[in-house]
Amino acid sequence: MEWLLNALETTSLAQYLRTSRWGYAAVNATHILGIALLIGAILPLNLRIFGLWPRVPLSTLAIVLVPVAAFGLALASIAGAILFSIRAQEYAALGVLWVKLTLIGLGTIAALALHSSHGMKLEEASRAKLLAHAMVSTTCWIGALLCGRLIAFAGD
């Protein structure tokens, strides 16, 4: 595992980003934009499931917010992997990173399972299934967000 982490850190992209203020800032901003799109789409959808805005059809929100969340997840994941490569060995030693990745995995699996069973609009899902999913989803994504922020304060 150590050789893989070392290989990541010695890529030309990782070496460039360690020395380029603007390159690093661009990747970091991309990561933050992805997170904002992800959480900014998932939270209103989950709040609607919890009962806010009952006059707004869930399917109307889902048709817009689900693709935004998926794009945000893809963007945050790609930029996050690039940021990880800059200090791979240091980050890999942080327990909070592994908790974050676990929460991201669980949140992603939960969303894929729900949408593969009930479609993007979620029209066929029972209220109980939607509520259970919204609780899991909110916990996973807010938890991953908090763990990601804690990475800056973990370690040394």
BELGI-V191856 format. One record per pair of residues at least 6 apart in sequence whose C-alpha atoms are under 8 Angstrom apart, sorted by the first residue. I is the first residue (numbers start at 1). J is the second residue. If there is no record, write none. Layout:
I,J  I,J
//
This chain:
2,89  5,85  5,88  5,89  6,88  6,89  8,14  8,85  8,86  8,88  9,15  9,85  9,86  9,87  9,88  9,89  14,82  14,83  14,85  14,86  15,86  16,23  17,23  17,24  17,86  18,24  18,86  27,79  27,82  27,83  28,79  28,80  28,83  30,75  30,76  30,79  31,75  31,76  31,77  31,78  31,79  31,80  32,76  33,72  33,75  33,76  34,71  34,72  34,73  34,74  34,75  34,76  34,77  35,72  35,73  35,76  35,145  36,72  37,68  37,69  37,71  37,72  37,73  38,68  38,69  38,70  38,71  38,72  38,73  39,69  39,141  39,142  40,69  41,65  41,66  41,68  41,69  42,65  42,66  42,69  42,137  42,138  43,138  45,58  45,61  45,62  45,65  46,134  46,135  46,137  46,138  47,134  48,54  48,58  49,58  49,130  49,131  49,134  50,131  50,134  58,121  58,122  58,123  59,120  59,121  59,122  59,123  60,121  62,120  62,121  62,122  63,120  63,121  66,120  84,91  90,155  91,97  91,151  92,98  94,151  94,154  94,155  96,147  96,148  96,150  96,151  96,154  97,147  97,148  97,151  99,144  99,147  100,143  100,144  100,145  100,147  100,148  101,144  103,140  103,141  103,143  103,144  104,140  104,141  104,144  106,140  107,136  107,137  107,140  107,141  110,133  110,136  110,137  111,133  111,137  114,122  114,133  115,122  118,124  118,125
//
